[in-house]
Amino acid sequence: MEALSYMGPNPPKGYETTLMSNAKEGSIVFVMYRSKSGPMLDLDTDPAVLKRVGIAKRGTVKYKKC
C-alpha cells in the first residue's frame, strides 16, 4: 500500500512516498526520499521483522543509488 501522507502535513525535505506492507511478524515500511545525489530508500519496520531478516536495529539500513 502506498501512503503519501505517512509523514503528515509537513514531511521532511526530499520525502517522496512511503510503501507499507504486513508480514507475519509485523509491518514493513519503505520510506522513499530524493536528495541531490539521487533516490534513497529507508527501511523502517518492526523489530521482529528486522530480526527475521537479519538486521540488528532500526535505522541501520539505507539504500542509495550510486
Protein Blocks (a to p, Z undefined) as FASTA:
>chain_A
ZZfklnojbdcehiabdcddddfkbccdddddddfkbccddddddfklmmmnopabghia
ccddZZ
